[in-house]
Amino acid sequence: MYDRSRFLDAMRAARSSERTVCTAFQRDLSALFDGELPDGSARRALAHLESCPSCAEFFQAVRLQALAHQDLAVPGSLARRLRRLRGEGLFEGLSDAEILRRLAHALYQLGKAYVLLANDGDYLLRVAEEPVEIDSFERTEAAEVARAARAVGACRIDPDDLRRRCDDHLREGRRLLDEALKLKPRFAEARLYSGFVHQLLGEADQAAAEYREVFLRTDRPVNRAHAAIQLGLLYDRQGDHRSALRMYRWVVASGLLRRRPEFAFVLYNIAVEHLSLDDLAAAVAMLRRIRLGHPEVWRQVPGWLRQAPELLSRLRQDRAFRLEIEASEPAFFAA
């Protein structure tokens, strides 16, 4: 249930402020609503929310309105109430159900962006490089500085400031993903990222519960495969190699590799689990399968194995396989 005082404060602020919602933010939020180029739009919208109090205030009001409507705490037409806010063009012609569906998608994309920002250094730099367009400022010296910064292309977020706030970004990502799931409980992609957040926080049981929910209930094979792989990784870290192997084998048995070859890396995961279970013959057979049928994965195998020297040492024990590989790739078993 939403905090009613927070809700009312956000509504009053969003309606009474003389500042308008920036056109750049409306454009990116509209793109997120429509599912157009979500990654770029999410990065720009995130940068904008971090830099523009007016747009952050507006988006907070939209979120609270939707959550209140979903909780049935504020009955009536959501579309009509949202059209009273600034930026009303975002909701023109949409039913309440469509607004909730599209907003859930936007919340997921923004939540994912915040989680990546907290965990992915390259993504952090890409966000920091996004110019933040602000339409209106108070008439102070800051406005002159902002106009000058924009003129030279320097109106950007400070990456060091973003790094210092990683915990805040992770919490915000979690909050947005939770809201997306509240609006759309069977939103598999949002639940997968929610599981990822639990993993980042060291909450393995909660992460497994989220992945298991997706694996058991979603109809989309790709999402089931992602959930199975993440469950396999969790089981592997816990030393439960048989359960991990079962998850990875499901991905192969689903036939997904034929349609989505980017999932072929799971064959390497299977080989690793066989090695962890001291089944050297099965591991070697799987590596041969990768070498003959998936050269794009095979090119990465030496690097992966060098990060796990104990597995590489076990492979060396199969003399026939070692000689076979060294004949064409002498550096494969190099320490």
Phi and psi in degrees as GROMACS dihedral restraints (atoms count N, CA, C in turn):
[ dihedral_restraints ]
;  ai    aj    ak    al  type     phi  dphi    fc
    3     4     5     6     1   -74.3    20    10
    4     5     6     7     1   159.9    20    10
    6     7     8     9     1   -81.4    20    10
    7     8     9    10     1   112.3    20    10
    9    10    11    12     1   -63.0    20    10
   10    11    12    13     1   -39.5    20    10
   12    13    14    15     1   -65.3    20    10
   13    14    15    16     1   -39.0    20    10
   15    16    17    18     1   -64.9    20    10
   16    17    18    19     1   -40.2    20    10
   18    19    20    21     1   -61.6    20    10
   19    20    21    22     1   -49.5    20    10
   21    22    23    24     1   -64.7    20    10
   22    23    24    25     1   -39.0    20    10
   24    25    26    27     1   -62.2    20    10
   25    26    27    28     1   -42.8    20    10
   27    28    29    30     1   -66.0    20    10
   28    29    30    31     1   -39.1    20    10
   30    31    32    33     1   -63.5    20    10
   31    32    33    34     1   -46.0    20    10
   33    34    35    36     1   -62.9    20    10
   34    35    36    37     1   -43.8    20    10
   36    37    38    39     1   -65.2    20    10
   37    38    39    40     1   -41.9    20    10
   39    40    41    42     1   -67.8    20    10
   40    41    42    43     1   -29.8    20    10
   42    43    44    45     1   -88.2    20    10
   43    44    45    46     1   -29.5    20    10
   45    46    47    48     1   -93.1    20    10
   46    47    48    49     1   -20.4    20    10
   48    49    50    51     1   -63.8    20    10
   49    50    51    52     1   141.1    20    10
   51    52    53    54     1   -81.3    20    10
   52    53    54    55     1   -14.4    20    10
   54    55    56    57     1   -77.4    20    10
   55    56    57    58     1   148.0    20    10
   57    58    59    60     1  -102.5    20    10
   58    59    60    61     1   163.1    20    10
   60    61    62    63     1   -76.3    20    10
   61    62    63    64     1   129.1    20    10
   63    64    65    66     1   -61.1    20    10
   64    65    66    67     1   140.4    20    10
   66    67    68    69     1   -63.2    20    10
   67    68    69    70     1   -35.5    20    10
   69    70    71    72     1   -63.0    20    10
   70    71    72    73     1   -41.9    20    10
   72    73    74    75     1   -67.8    20    10
   73    74    75    76     1   -42.2    20    10
   75    76    77    78     1   -59.2    20    10
   76    77    78    79     1   -39.4    20    10
   78    79    80    81     1   -64.3    20    10
   79    80    81    82     1   -45.1    20    10
   81    82    83    84     1   -70.9    20    10
   82    83    84    85     1   -38.3    20    10
   84    85    86    87     1   -65.9    20    10
   85    86    87    88     1   -38.6    20    10
   87    88    89    90     1   -63.1    20    10
   88    89    90    91     1   -39.7    20    10
   90    91    92    93     1   -64.0    20    10
   91    92    93    94     1   -38.4    20    10
   93    94    95    96     1   -66.7    20    10
   94    95    96    97     1   -39.3    20    10
   96    97    98    99     1   -60.4    20    10
   97    98    99   100     1   -39.2    20    10
   99   100   101   102     1   -89.7    20    10
  100   101   102   103     1    -3.4    20    10
  102   103   104   105     1    73.7    20    10
  103   104   105   106     1    23.8    20    10
  105   106   107   108     1   -94.2    20    10
  106   107   108   109     1   125.1    20    10
  108   109   110   111     1    41.7    20    10
  109   110   111   112     1    58.8    20    10
  111   112   113   114     1   -63.4    20    10
  112   113   114   115     1   -34.4    20    10
  114   115   116   117     1   -65.3    20    10
  115   116   117   118     1   -49.1    20    10
  117   118   119   120     1   -64.7    20    10
  118   119   120   121     1   -42.5    20    10
  120   121   122   123     1   -64.2    20    10
  121   122   123   124     1   -38.7    20    10
  123   124   125   126     1   -66.1    20    10
  124   125   126   127     1   -40.9    20    10
  126   127   128   129     1   -62.5    20    10
  127   128   129   130     1   -45.2    20    10
  129   130   131   132     1   -66.8    20    10
  130   131   132   133     1   -41.3    20    10
  132   133   134   135     1   -64.8    20    10
  133   134   135   136     1   -39.5    20    10
  135   136   137   138     1   -61.3    20    10
  136   137   138   139     1   -47.7    20    10
  138   139   140   141     1   -58.7    20    10
  139   140   141   142     1   -38.5    20    10
  141   142   143   144     1   -67.9    20    10
  142   143   144   145     1   -43.6    20    10
  144   145   146   147     1   -62.3    20    10
  145   146   147   148     1   -31.6    20    10
  147   148   149   150     1   -77.9    20    10
  148   149   150   151     1   -13.4    20    10
  150   151   152   153     1  -119.4    20    10
  151   152   153   154     1   -17.5    20    10
  153   154   155   156     1  -124.5    20    10
  154   155   156   157     1   102.0    20    10
  156   157   158   159     1   -58.3    20    10
  157   158   159   160     1   -33.9    20    10
  159   160   161   162     1   -64.2    20    10
  160   161   162   163     1   -45.4    20    10
  162   163   164   165     1   -72.4    20    10
  163   164   165   166     1   -35.5    20    10
  165   166   167   168     1   -62.9    20    10
  166   167   168   169     1   -39.7    20    10
  168   169   170   171     1   -65.2    20    10
  169   170   171   172     1   -43.1    20    10
  171   172   173   174     1   -63.1    20    10
  172   173   174   175     1   -46.7    20    10
  174   175   176   177     1   -66.7    20    10
  175   176   177   178     1   -36.1    20    10
  177   178   179   180     1   -60.8    20    10
  178   179   180   181     1   -41.4    20    10
  180   181   182   183     1   -64.4    20    10
  181   182   183   184     1   -40.3    20    10
  183   184   185   186     1   -62.5    20    10
  184   185   186   187     1   -45.9    20    10
  186   187   188   189     1   -60.2    20    10
  187   188   189   190     1   -46.3    20    10
  189   190   191   192     1   -67.2    20    10
  190   191   192   193     1   -36.7    20    10
  192   193   194   195     1   -61.4    20    10
  193   194   195   196     1   -45.6    20    10
  195   196   197   198     1   -65.4    20    10
  196   197   198   199     1   -42.6    20    10
  198   199   200   201     1   -66.4    20    10
  199   200   201   202     1   -39.7    20    10
  201   202   203   204     1   -63.0    20    10
  202   203   204   205     1   -40.8    20    10
  204   205   206   207     1   -63.9    20    10
  205   206   207   208     1   -43.1    20    10
  207   208   209   210     1   -65.1    20    10
  208   209   210   211     1   -35.1    20    10
  210   211   212   213     1   -77.3    20    10
  211   212   213   214     1    -5.3    20    10
  213   214   215   216     1    62.9    20    10
  214   215   216   217     1    18.9    20    10
  216   217   218   219     1   -79.7    20    10
  217   218   219   220     1   -25.4    20    10
  219   220   221   222     1  -126.0    20    10
  220   221   222   223     1    91.0    20    10
  222   223   224   225     1   -70.1    20    10
  223   224   225   226     1   164.3    20    10
  225   226   227   228     1   112.8    20    10
  226   227   228   229     1  -175.3    20    10
  228   229   230   231     1   -78.4    20    10
  229   230   231   232     1   118.7    20    10
  231   232   233   234     1   -65.1    20    10
  232   233   234   235     1   -43.6    20    10
  234   235   236   237     1   -58.6    20    10
  235   236   237   238     1   -43.2    20    10
  237   238   239   240     1   -64.1    20    10
  238   239   240   241     1   -41.8    20    10
  240   241   242   243     1   -67.0    20    10
  241   242   243   244     1   -40.3    20    10
  243   244   245   246     1   -67.5    20    10
  244   245   246   247     1   -30.8    20    10
  246   247   248   249     1   -68.9    20    10
  247   248   249   250     1   -13.0    20    10
  249   250   251   252     1   -79.3    20    10
  250   251   252   253     1   -16.4    20    10
  252   253   254   255     1   -82.4    20    10
  253   254   255   256     1   163.8    20    10
  255   256   257   258     1   -65.4    20    10
  256   257   258   259     1   156.1    20    10
  258   259   260   261     1    76.7    20    10
  259   260   261   262     1    29.4    20    10
  261   262   263   264     1   -64.8    20    10
  262   263   264   265     1   -19.9    20    10
  264   265   266   267     1   -60.0    20    10
  265   266   267   268     1   -21.6    20    10
  267   268   269   270     1   -63.6    20    10
  268   269   270   271     1   -26.4    20    10
  270   271   272   273     1  -115.0    20    10
  271   272   273   274     1     7.2    20    10
  273   274   275   276     1   -63.0    20    10
  274   275   276   277     1   127.5    20    10
  276   277   278   279     1    78.2    20    10
  277   278   279   280     1     6.3    20    10
  279   280   281   282     1  -100.7    20    10
  280   281   282   283     1   141.5    20    10
  282   283   284   285     1   -77.4    20    10
  283   284   285   286     1   166.1    20    10
  285   286   287   288     1   -57.7    20    10
  286   287   288   289     1   -44.9    20    10
  288   289   290   291     1   -62.8    20    10
  289   290   291   292     1   -39.6    20    10
  291   292   293   294     1   -69.8    20    10
  292   293   294   295     1   -37.8    20    10
  294   295   296   297     1   -60.3    20    10
  295   296   297   298     1   -45.9    20    10
  297   298   299   300     1   -62.4    20    10
  298   299   300   301     1   -42.5    20    10
  300   301   302   303     1   -64.1    20    10
  301   302   303   304     1   -46.2    20    10
  303   304   305   306     1   -69.9    20    10
  304   305   306   307     1   -37.3    20    10
  306   307   308   309     1   -66.1    20    10
  307   308   309   310     1   -39.0    20    10
  309   310   311   312     1   -58.0    20    10
  310   311   312   313     1   -41.0    20    10
  312   313   314   315     1   -64.0    20    10
  313   314   315   316     1   -44.1    20    10
  315   316   317   318     1   -64.6    20    10
  316   317   318   319     1   -41.6    20    10
  318   319   320   321     1   -63.0    20    10
  319   320   321   322     1   -39.3    20    10
  321   322   323   324     1   -62.2    20    10
  322   323   324   325     1   -47.4    20    10
  324   325   326   327     1   -63.1    20    10
  325   326   327   328     1   -41.6    20    10
  327   328   329   330     1   -70.2    20    10
  328   329   330   331     1   -39.9    20    10
  330   331   332   333     1   -61.0    20    10
  331   332   333   334     1   -44.7    20    10
  333   334   335   336     1   -60.1    20    10
  334   335   336   337     1   -41.6    20    10
  336   337   338   339     1   -62.4    20    10
  337   338   339   340     1   -42.3    20    10
  339   340   341   342     1   -66.1    20    10
  340   341   342   343     1   -39.0    20    10
  342   343   344   345     1   -64.7    20    10
  343   344   345   346     1   -44.0    20    10
  345   346   347   348     1   -64.9    20    10
  346   347   348   349     1   -37.7    20    10
  348   349   350   351     1   -60.2    20    10
  349   350   351   352     1   -37.1    20    10
  351   352   353   354     1   -76.4    20    10
  352   353   354   355     1   -19.4    20    10
  354   355   356   357     1  -124.2    20    10
  355   356   357   358     1   -16.7    20    10
  357   358   359   360     1  -119.8    20    10
  358   359   360   361     1   107.8    20    10
  360   361   362   363     1   -60.6    20    10
  361   362   363   364     1   -40.7    20    10
  363   364   365   366     1   -64.7    20    10
  364   365   366   367     1   -40.6    20    10
  366   367   368   369     1   -64.5    20    10
  367   368   369   370     1   -39.4    20    10
  369   370   371   372     1   -57.1    20    10
  370   371   372   373     1   -44.2    20    10
  372   373   374   375     1   -67.2    20    10
  373   374   375   376     1   -36.5    20    10
  375   376   377   378     1   -65.1    20    10
  376   377   378   379     1   -39.6    20    10
  378   379   380   381     1   -63.7    20    10
  379   380   381   382     1   -43.8    20    10
  381   382   383   384     1   -63.9    20    10
  382   383   384   385     1   -25.9    20    10
  384   385   386   387     1   -84.8    20    10
  385   386   387   388     1    -6.9    20    10
  387   388   389   390     1   -72.2    20    10
  388   389   390   391     1   122.9    20    10
  390   391   392   393     1   -65.0    20    10
  391   392   393   394     1   138.5    20    10
  393   394   395   396     1  -104.1    20    10
  394   395   396   397     1   110.6    20    10
  396   397   398   399     1   -89.1    20    10
  397   398   399   400     1   121.3    20    10
  399   400   401   402     1  -115.7    20    10
  400   401   402   403     1   123.3    20    10
  402   403   404   405     1   -76.5    20    10
  403   404   405   406     1   -36.2    20    10
  405   406   407   408     1  -141.6    20    10
  406   407   408   409     1   141.7    20    10
  408   409   410   411     1  -131.3    20    10
  409   410   411   412     1   159.4    20    10
  411   412   413   414     1   -67.0    20    10
  412   413   414   415     1   155.0    20    10
  414   415   416   417     1   -82.5    20    10
  415   416   417   418     1    79.9    20    10
  417   418   419   420     1  -133.6    20    10
  418   419   420   421     1   179.4    20    10
  420   421   422   423     1   -59.7    20    10
  421   422   423   424     1   -30.4    20    10
  423   424   425   426     1   -60.5    20    10
  424   425   426   427     1   -33.2    20    10
  426   427   428   429     1   -63.9    20    10
  427   428   429   430     1   -42.1    20    10
  429   430   431   432     1   -63.9    20    10
  430   431   432   433     1   -40.7    20    10
  432   433   434   435     1   -63.6    20    10
  433   434   435   436     1   -42.5    20    10
  435   436   437   438     1   -63.7    20    10
  436   437   438   439     1   -41.9    20    10
  438   439   440   441     1   -64.4    20    10
  439   440   441   442     1   -40.0    20    10
  441   442   443   444     1   -65.7    20    10
  442   443   444   445     1   -41.5    20    10
  444   445   446   447     1   -62.1    20    10
  445   446   447   448     1   -42.4    20    10
  447   448   449   450     1   -64.3    20    10
  448   449   450   451     1   -38.5    20    10
  450   451   452   453     1   -60.8    20    10
  451   452   453   454     1   -32.1    20    10
  453   454   455   456     1  -103.6    20    10
  454   455   456   457     1     9.5    20    10
  456   457   458   459     1    73.0    20    10
  457   458   459   460     1    22.7    20    10
  459   460   461   462     1  -102.4    20    10
  460   461   462   463     1     7.9    20    10
  462   463   464   465     1   -81.9    20    10
  463   464   465   466     1    81.6    20    10
  465   466   467   468     1  -133.8    20    10
  466   467   468   469     1   163.7    20    10
  468   469   470   471     1   -79.6    20    10
  469   470   471   472     1   146.3    20    10
  471   472   473   474     1   -81.5    20    10
  472   473   474   475     1   116.1    20    10
  474   475   476   477     1   -58.1    20    10
  475   476   477   478     1   -35.6    20    10
  477   478   479   480     1   -63.4    20    10
  478   479   480   481     1   -37.2    20    10
  480   481   482   483     1   -66.2    20    10
  481   482   483   484     1   -39.1    20    10
  483   484   485   486     1   -63.5    20    10
  484   485   486   487     1   -40.4    20    10
  486   487   488   489     1   -63.4    20    10
  487   488   489   490     1   -39.0    20    10
  489   490   491   492     1   -66.4    20    10
  490   491   492   493     1   -18.6    20    10
  492   493   494   495     1  -111.0    20    10
  493   494   495   496     1    26.1    20    10
  495   496   497   498     1   -58.2    20    10
  496   497   498   499     1   -41.8    20    10
  498   499   500   501     1   -62.9    20    10
  499   500   501   502     1   -40.3    20    10
  501   502   503   504     1   -62.3    20    10
  502   503   504   505     1   -41.0    20    10
  504   505   506   507     1   -67.1    20    10
  505   506   507   508     1   -38.3    20    10
  507   508   509   510     1   -64.3    20    10
  508   509   510   511     1   -41.8    20    10
  510   511   512   513     1   -64.2    20    10
  511   512   513   514     1   -40.9    20    10
  513   514   515   516     1   -66.6    20    10
  514   515   516   517     1   -40.2    20    10
  516   517   518   519     1   -60.2    20    10
  517   518   519   520     1   -43.5    20    10
  519   520   521   522     1   -62.6    20    10
  520   521   522   523     1   -42.5    20    10
  522   523   524   525     1   -62.1    20    10
  523   524   525   526     1   -43.7    20    10
  525   526   527   528     1   -67.1    20    10
  526   527   528   529     1   -40.2    20    10
  528   529   530   531     1   -65.6    20    10
  529   530   531   532     1   -40.3    20    10
  531   532   533   534     1   -60.8    20    10
  532   533   534   535     1   -40.1    20    10
  534   535   536   537     1   -67.7    20    10
  535   536   537   538     1   -39.9    20    10
  537   538   539   540     1   -59.3    20    10
  538   539   540   541     1   -41.9    20    10
  540   541   542   543     1   -71.9    20    10
  541   542   543   544     1   -28.7    20    10
  543   544   545   546     1   -67.8    20    10
  544   545   546   547     1   -38.8    20    10
  546   547   548   549     1   -76.9    20    10
  547   548   549   550     1   -30.0    20    10
  549   550   551   552     1  -142.5    20    10
  550   551   552   553     1    84.1    20    10
  552   553   554   555     1   -59.4    20    10
  553   554   555   556     1   -28.9    20    10
  555   556   557   558     1   -99.8    20    10
  556   557   558   559     1    36.3    20    10
  558   559   560   561     1   -86.2    20    10
  559   560   561   562     1    93.5    20    10
  561   562   563   564     1   -61.5    20    10
  562   563   564   565     1   -43.1    20    10
  564   565   566   567     1   -62.4    20    10
  565   566   567   568     1   -42.1    20    10
  567   568   569   570     1   -65.5    20    10
  568   569   570   571     1   -36.5    20    10
  570   571   572   573     1   -69.4    20    10
  571   572   573   574     1   -35.2    20    10
  573   574   575   576     1   -61.4    20    10
  574   575   576   577     1   -44.3    20    10
  576   577   578   579     1   -70.1    20    10
  577   578   579   580     1   -31.5    20    10
  579   580   581   582     1   -62.3    20    10
  580   581   582   583     1   -40.7    20    10
  582   583   584   585     1   -61.5    20    10
  583   584   585   586     1   -39.4    20    10
  585   586   587   588     1   -62.6    20    10
  586   587   588   589     1   -40.3    20    10
  588   589   590   591     1   -61.9    20    10
  589   590   591   592     1   -44.6    20    10
  591   592   593   594     1   -58.6    20    10
  592   593   594   595     1   -38.9    20    10
  594   595   596   597     1   -63.0    20    10
  595   596   597   598     1   -44.6    20    10
  597   598   599   600     1   -59.9    20    10
  598   599   600   601     1   -32.0    20    10
  600   601   602   603     1   -88.4    20    10
  601   602   603   604     1     3.6    20    10
  603   604   605   606     1    75.8    20    10
  604   605   606   607     1    20.8    20    10
  606   607   608   609     1  -101.1    20    10
  607   608   609   610     1    73.8    20    10
  609   610   611   612     1   -63.1    20    10
  610   611   612   613     1   -40.8    20    10
  612   613   614   615     1   -63.8    20    10
  613   614   615   616     1   -43.4    20    10
  615   616   617   618     1   -67.1    20    10
  616   617   618   619     1   -38.6    20    10
  618   619   620   621     1   -61.3    20    10
  619   620   621   622     1   -46.6    20    10
  621   622   623   624     1   -60.3    20    10
  622   623   624   625     1   -38.8    20    10
  624   625   626   627     1   -62.5    20    10
  625   626   627   628     1   -41.0    20    10
  627   628   629   630     1   -65.8    20    10
  628   629   630   631     1   -46.5    20    10
  630   631   632   633     1   -63.9    20    10
  631   632   633   634     1   -39.0    20    10
  633   634   635   636     1   -65.2    20    10
  634   635   636   637     1   -37.8    20    10
  636   637   638   639     1   -59.8    20    10
  637   638   639   640     1   -44.8    20    10
  639   640   641   642     1   -65.7    20    10
  640   641   642   643     1   -46.8    20    10
  642   643   644   645     1   -59.8    20    10
  643   644   645   646     1   -38.5    20    10
  645   646   647   648     1   -85.2    20    10
  646   647   648   649     1   -25.2    20    10
  648   649   650   651     1  -117.1    20    10
  649   650   651   652     1   -19.2    20    10
  651   652   653   654     1   -80.5    20    10
  652   653   654   655     1   152.2    20    10
  654   655   656   657     1   -93.8    20    10
  655   656   657   658     1   -13.4    20    10
  657   658   659   660     1   -87.3    20    10
  658   659   660   661     1   120.3    20    10
  660   661   662   663     1   -57.7    20    10
  661   662   663   664     1   -35.9    20    10
  663   664   665   666     1   -63.7    20    10
  664   665   666   667     1   -44.6    20    10
  666   667   668   669     1   -66.7    20    10
  667   668   669   670     1   -38.1    20    10
  669   670   671   672     1   -61.9    20    10
  670   671   672   673     1   -40.1    20    10
  672   673   674   675     1   -65.2    20    10
  673   674   675   676     1   -43.6    20    10
  675   676   677   678     1   -59.2    20    10
  676   677   678   679     1   -42.8    20    10
  678   679   680   681     1   -65.2    20    10
  679   680   681   682     1   -42.0    20    10
  681   682   683   684     1   -62.7    20    10
  682   683   684   685     1   -41.4    20    10
  684   685   686   687     1   -65.5    20    10
  685   686   687   688     1   -43.5    20    10
  687   688   689   690     1   -65.6    20    10
  688   689   690   691     1   -37.5    20    10
  690   691   692   693     1   -63.9    20    10
  691   692   693   694     1   -40.6    20    10
  693   694   695   696     1   -60.3    20    10
  694   695   696   697     1   -42.1    20    10
  696   697   698   699     1   -64.0    20    10
  697   698   699   700     1   -40.3    20    10
  699   700   701   702     1   -64.1    20    10
  700   701   702   703     1   -45.2    20    10
  702   703   704   705     1   -61.9    20    10
  703   704   705   706     1   -40.2    20    10
  705   706   707   708     1   -60.9    20    10
  706   707   708   709     1   -44.1    20    10
  708   709   710   711     1   -64.3    20    10
  709   710   711   712     1   -28.3    20    10
  711   712   713   714     1   -85.7    20    10
  712   713   714   715     1    -1.4    20    10
  714   715   716   717     1    81.0    20    10
  715   716   717   718     1     9.2    20    10
  717   718   719   720     1   -93.4    20    10
  718   719   720   721     1    76.5    20    10
  720   721   722   723     1   -71.5    20    10
  721   722   723   724     1   -28.9    20    10
  723   724   725   726     1   -67.8    20    10
  724   725   726   727     1   -40.8    20    10
  726   727   728   729     1   -67.1    20    10
  727   728   729   730     1   -39.2    20    10
  729   730   731   732     1   -61.2    20    10
  730   731   732   733     1   -45.4    20    10
  732   733   734   735     1   -60.4    20    10
  733   734   735   736     1   -39.4    20    10
  735   736   737   738     1   -62.5    20    10
  736   737   738   739     1   -40.7    20    10
  738   739   740   741     1   -65.2    20    10
  739   740   741   742     1   -45.8    20    10
  741   742   743   744     1   -65.9    20    10
  742   743   744   745     1   -38.3    20    10
  744   745   746   747     1   -64.7    20    10
  745   746   747   748     1   -32.4    20    10
  747   748   749   750     1   -61.2    20    10
  748   749   750   751     1   -41.3    20    10
  750   751   752   753     1   -59.7    20    10
  751   752   753   754     1   -43.6    20    10
  753   754   755   756     1   -67.1    20    10
  754   755   756   757     1   -44.9    20    10
  756   757   758   759     1   -64.7    20    10
  757   758   759   760     1   -25.2    20    10
  759   760   761   762     1   -67.5    20    10
  760   761   762   763     1   -15.2    20    10
  762   763   764   765     1    81.9    20    10
  763   764   765   766     1     4.8    20    10
  765   766   767   768     1   -64.6    20    10
  766   767   768   769     1   -30.7    20    10
  768   769   770   771     1   -62.2    20    10
  769   770   771   772     1   -29.0    20    10
  771   772   773   774     1   -69.4    20    10
  772   773   774   775     1   -34.7    20    10
  774   775   776   777     1   -92.0    20    10
  775   776   777   778     1   -29.2    20    10
  777   778   779   780     1  -130.3    20    10
  778   779   780   781     1    81.1    20    10
  780   781   782   783     1   -61.3    20    10
  781   782   783   784     1   -16.0    20    10
  783   784   785   786     1   -65.6    20    10
  784   785   786   787     1   -14.9    20    10
  786   787   788   789     1   -85.5    20    10
  787   788   789   790     1     2.1    20    10
  789   790   791   792     1   -64.1    20    10
  790   791   792   793     1   -18.9    20    10
  792   793   794   795     1   -58.8    20    10
  793   794   795   796     1   -20.4    20    10
  795   796   797   798     1   -64.7    20    10
  796   797   798   799     1   -23.0    20    10
  798   799   800   801     1   -63.2    20    10
  799   800   801   802     1   -38.4    20    10
  801   802   803   804     1   -64.8    20    10
  802   803   804   805     1   -41.1    20    10
  804   805   806   807     1   -58.0    20    10
  805   806   807   808     1   -39.4    20    10
  807   808   809   810     1   -64.0    20    10
  808   809   810   811     1   -43.2    20    10
  810   811   812   813     1   -60.0    20    10
  811   812   813   814     1   -40.4    20    10
  813   814   815   816     1   -62.9    20    10
  814   815   816   817     1   -43.4    20    10
  816   817   818   819     1   -64.9    20    10
  817   818   819   820     1   -38.0    20    10
  819   820   821   822     1   -61.9    20    10
  820   821   822   823     1   -42.3    20    10
  822   823   824   825     1   -63.0    20    10
  823   824   825   826     1   -40.5    20    10
  825   826   827   828     1   -65.4    20    10
  826   827   828   829     1   -26.4    20    10
  828   829   830   831     1   -93.4    20    10
  829   830   831   832     1     9.4    20    10
  831   832   833   834     1    61.3    20    10
  832   833   834   835     1    29.7    20    10
  834   835   836   837     1  -101.4    20    10
  835   836   837   838     1    78.0    20    10
  837   838   839   840     1   -64.3    20    10
  838   839   840   841     1   -39.2    20    10
  840   841   842   843     1   -62.6    20    10
  841   842   843   844     1   -43.1    20    10
  843   844   845   846     1   -66.8    20    10
  844   845   846   847     1   -38.2    20    10
  846   847   848   849     1   -64.5    20    10
  847   848   849   850     1   -44.1    20    10
  849   850   851   852     1   -64.1    20    10
  850   851   852   853     1   -40.6    20    10
  852   853   854   855     1   -61.5    20    10
  853   854   855   856     1   -39.7    20    10
  855   856   857   858     1   -69.4    20    10
  856   857   858   859     1   -39.7    20    10
  858   859   860   861     1   -65.4    20    10
  859   860   861   862     1   -35.6    20    10
  861   862   863   864     1   -63.9    20    10
  862   863   864   865     1   -40.5    20    10
  864   865   866   867     1   -60.6    20    10
  865   866   867   868     1   -42.1    20    10
  867   868   869   870     1   -63.8    20    10
  868   869   870   871     1   -45.5    20    10
  870   871   872   873     1   -61.6    20    10
  871   872   873   874     1   -40.6    20    10
  873   874   875   876     1   -83.8    20    10
  874   875   876   877     1   -32.2    20    10
  876   877   878   879     1  -110.9    20    10
  877   878   879   880     1   -15.2    20    10
  879   880   881   882     1  -139.2    20    10
  880   881   882   883     1    70.8    20    10
  882   883   884   885     1   -59.8    20    10
  883   884   885   886     1   -30.3    20    10
  885   886   887   888     1   -67.1    20    10
  886   887   888   889     1   -32.0    20    10
  888   889   890   891     1   -78.5    20    10
  889   890   891   892     1   -40.1    20    10
  891   892   893   894     1   -58.5    20    10
  892   893   894   895     1   -35.4    20    10
  894   895   896   897     1   -61.3    20    10
  895   896   897   898     1   -25.1    20    10
  897   898   899   900     1   -92.3    20    10
  898   899   900   901     1   -15.7    20    10
  900   901   902   903     1   -58.8    20    10
  901   902   903   904     1   -45.9    20    10
  903   904   905   906     1   -56.8    20    10
  904   905   906   907     1   -42.8    20    10
  906   907   908   909     1   -63.5    20    10
  907   908   909   910     1   -41.3    20    10
  909   910   911   912     1   -63.5    20    10
  910   911   912   913     1   -42.8    20    10
  912   913   914   915     1   -67.9    20    10
  913   914   915   916     1   -33.1    20    10
  915   916   917   918     1   -68.4    20    10
  916   917   918   919     1   -20.8    20    10
  918   919   920   921     1   -82.0    20    10
  919   920   921   922     1    -6.9    20    10
  921   922   923   924     1  -132.2    20    10
  922   923   924   925     1    71.3    20    10
  924   925   926   927     1   -58.4    20    10
  925   926   927   928     1   -27.9    20    10
  927   928   929   930     1   -67.9    20    10
  928   929   930   931     1   -32.9    20    10
  930   931   932   933     1   -72.2    20    10
  931   932   933   934     1   -40.9    20    10
  933   934   935   936     1   -60.8    20    10
  934   935   936   937     1   -39.1    20    10
  936   937   938   939     1   -63.3    20    10
  937   938   939   940     1   -38.9    20    10
  939   940   941   942     1   -66.2    20    10
  940   941   942   943     1   -38.6    20    10
  942   943   944   945     1   -64.1    20    10
  943   944   945   946     1   -34.6    20    10
  945   946   947   948     1   -59.8    20    10
  946   947   948   949     1   -23.1    20    10
  948   949   950   951     1   -69.8    20    10
  949   950   951   952     1   -19.4    20    10
  951   952   953   954     1   -89.0    20    10
  952   953   954   955     1    95.9    20    10
  954   955   956   957     1   -61.5    20    10
  955   956   957   958     1   -41.8    20    10
  957   958   959   960     1   -61.9    20    10
  958   959   960   961     1   -44.7    20    10
  960   961   962   963     1   -65.6    20    10
  961   962   963   964     1   -41.5    20    10
  963   964   965   966     1   -61.1    20    10
  964   965   966   967     1   -46.2    20    10
  966   967   968   969     1   -65.6    20    10
  967   968   969   970     1   -39.2    20    10
  969   970   971   972     1   -59.4    20    10
  970   971   972   973     1   -44.9    20    10
  972   973   974   975     1   -75.3    20    10
  973   974   975   976     1   -42.5    20    10
  975   976   977   978     1   -65.1    20    10
  976   977   978   979     1   -24.8    20    10
  978   979   980   981     1   -62.4    20    10
  979   980   981   982     1   -33.6    20    10
  981   982   983   984     1  -110.8    20    10
  982   983   984   985     1   -23.0    20    10
  984   985   986   987     1  -134.4    20    10
  985   986   987   988     1    76.8    20    10
  987   988   989   990     1   -56.0    20    10
  988   989   990   991     1   -29.1    20    10
  990   991   992   993     1   -86.4    20    10
  991   992   993   994     1    -2.1    20    10
  993   994   995   996     1   -56.3    20    10
  994   995   996   997     1   -44.5    20    10
  996   997   998   999     1   -94.9    20    10
  997   998   999  1000     1    11.5    20    10
  999  1000  1001  1002     1   -62.3    20    10
 1000  1001  1002  1003     1   142.8    20    10
